[in-house]
Amino acid sequence: MKIRRIALENMRSIACADVVVPSGVTLITGENGSGKSTLADLSLAWGLWGETRSASQRSLVRQGQRDMAVAITFAADGHEYLVQRKLHVTPPGSGAISDLDFLCDGVSLKAPVIAETQRRIEAVTGPFALWSQTARVRQQGGAGEFLESVPARRRELLRQIIVNDPQWDGWAKSA
């Protein structure tokens, strides 16, 4: 699976972002609180799997807003997929309303219920648990472990992230 594009609206500190992800390894840098973790971690976890670090999806919605949306475009097995997840926070005590769309090469794979659409997405992406195991370097503060490691450990950490990239052997030799 290769992420091609991440679009966010009203997610945590990010009011609006639309990022085209280039080929190869991508590094996201910025000041504390600028939205790096939201863009690189939370948007994918919530957008693709509906997962959050907190107990509530509501905590992801930008302060003062009621609507949040994430769109993830990715390629897998020769197809282009689009997952769009939206959340509308209703007045306090009333809950929230979710919506989930899933397209493959422009054709809708949305099921009548969100749980079935989620199963269809995971048939392509794999489960969240598998993805989260490779997210270690992306996490807040995880760069320190990478930067302070000896070259062999750096290669191992990168290998855990870039699991199936055909260019790995060339990168490993040049590292």
WOSULBEL-V609664 format. One record per pair of residues at least 6 apart in sequence whose ideal C-beta (glycine too) atoms are under 8 Angstrom apart, sorted by sequence separation. I is the first residue (numbers start at 1). J is the second residue. D is the distance in Angstrom with one decimal. If there is no record, write none. Layout:
BEGIN
i j d
I J D
I J D
END
This chain:
BEGIN
i j d
8 14 5.1
9 15 7.5
10 16 7.7
30 36 5.0
45 51 4.4
46 52 5.8
54 60 7.6
61 67 7.7
62 68 6.9
74 80 7.6
75 81 7.3
90 96 6.1
102 108 7.3
103 109 6.4
111 117 4.5
122 128 7.8
125 131 7.1
136 142 5.7
137 143 6.9
162 168 5.7
165 171 8.0
9 16 5.5
29 36 7.2
45 52 7.1
50 57 7.8
52 59 7.0
61 68 4.6
73 80 6.7
74 81 5.4
89 96 5.0
90 97 6.5
101 108 7.0
102 109 4.5
103 110 7.9
110 117 5.4
8 16 7.0
28 36 5.0
45 53 7.8
52 60 6.0
60 68 6.2
73 81 7.1
88 96 6.4
102 110 5.6
109 117 7.3
111 119 7.9
137 145 7.3
146 154 6.0
149 157 6.8
8 17 4.7
73 82 5.2
74 83 7.8
87 96 5.6
88 97 4.5
101 110 5.3
111 120 6.4
136 145 7.8
137 146 5.4
159 168 7.0
162 171 7.6
7 17 6.9
8 18 7.8
42 52 7.3
72 82 7.3
87 97 7.3
88 98 7.9
100 110 7.2
6 17 7.4
7 18 4.5
28 39 6.3
42 53 7.1
46 57 7.2
71 82 6.5
72 83 4.8
87 98 5.4
88 99 8.0
109 120 5.3
146 157 5.5
6 18 7.8
7 19 7.5
28 40 5.2
71 83 7.1
72 84 8.0
86 98 6.9
87 99 7.9
145 157 7.3
5 18 7.2
6 19 4.9
71 84 4.6
85 98 7.2
86 99 4.4
158 171 7.5
159 172 7.6
5 19 6.8
46 60 6.2
70 84 7.3
71 85 8.0
85 99 7.3
86 100 7.8
100 114 4.9
5 20 5.3
6 21 6.7
69 84 6.9
70 85 5.2
84 99 7.9
85 100 5.2
99 114 7.9
102 117 5.3
4 20 7.0
5 21 6.4
69 85 7.2
70 86 7.9
84 100 7.4
85 101 7.8
98 114 6.2
101 117 7.7
4 21 5.9
69 86 4.6
83 100 7.5
84 101 4.3
100 117 4.9
155 172 5.8
158 175 7.7
3 21 5.0
17 35 7.3
42 60 6.6
68 86 7.0
69 87 7.6
83 101 7.2
84 102 8.0
100 118 6.8
102 120 5.9
2 21 8.0
67 86 7.0
68 87 4.7
82 101 7.5
83 102 5.5
102 121 5.4
13 33 6.1
19 39 6.6
67 87 7.2
82 102 7.4
104 124 7.9
137 157 5.6
155 175 5.7
2 23 7.8
13 34 7.0
14 35 4.6
67 88 5.3
68 89 7.8
81 102 7.2
82 103 4.5
136 157 7.5
137 158 8.0
154 175 7.0
13 35 4.7
17 39 6.4
66 88 6.1
67 89 7.5
81 103 6.7
12 35 6.8
47 70 3.6
66 89 4.7
81 104 5.4
137 160 7.9
138 161 7.8
14 38 5.5
46 70 6.1
47 71 7.2
48 72 5.7
65 89 7.9
66 90 7.8
80 104 7.5
136 160 7.2
137 161 6.0
151 175 6.5
13 38 6.3
14 39 6.8
47 72 4.5
79 104 5.3
80 105 5.8
12 38 4.5
61 87 6.6
79 105 5.4
134 160 5.4
11 38 5.7
43 70 5.2
60 87 7.6
133 160 7.9
134 161 5.3
44 72 6.5
61 89 5.5
43 72 7.3
58 87 7.9
134 163 6.7
8 38 7.2
12 42 6.9
57 87 5.5
8 39 7.0
11 42 6.9
58 89 5.5
11 43 6.2
6 39 6.4
8 43 5.4
11 46 7.7
48 83 5.6
50 85 6.8
47 83 5.9
6 43 5.4
6 44 7.3
47 85 5.2
58 96 6.1
83 121 5.9
46 85 6.6
57 96 6.3
3 44 7.1
6 47 7.5
57 98 7.5
81 124 6.2
15 62 6.3
77 124 7.5
12 60 6.0
14 62 7.2
50 98 7.9
76 124 5.5
11 60 5.7
13 62 7.3
76 125 7.4
11 61 7.3
12 62 6.3
50 100 7.6
10 61 6.0
11 62 6.4
74 125 7.8
10 62 4.0
10 65 4.2
10 67 6.1
11 68 5.4
9 67 7.3
10 68 4.6
9 68 6.5
10 69 7.3
11 70 6.4
9 69 4.4
8 69 7.4
9 70 7.7
7 69 7.7
8 70 5.6
7 70 7.1
6 70 7.5
7 71 4.2
50 114 8.0
6 71 7.6
7 72 7.9
5 71 7.4
6 72 5.9
5 72 7.3
6 73 7.9
5 73 4.0
50 118 6.3
3 72 6.7
4 73 4.5
49 118 7.4
3 73 7.6
4 74 5.7
3 74 5.0
4 75 5.9
2 74 6.1
49 121 7.6
1 74 5.4
2 75 4.9
48 121 6.3
49 122 7.3
1 75 7.3
2 76 7.3
1 76 4.5
4 80 7.3
49 125 7.5
48 125 5.6
51 128 5.0
49 127 7.7
49 128 3.9
48 128 7.7
51 132 7.8
49 131 7.4
45 128 6.7
48 131 7.8
45 131 7.8
44 131 7.5
45 132 7.3
41 135 6.2
41 138 5.4
40 138 5.2
41 139 6.7
37 138 7.8
37 139 7.3
37 140 5.3
1 124 7.4
1 125 5.8
1 126 7.8
25 158 7.8
25 162 7.0
24 167 7.5
25 171 7.9
END
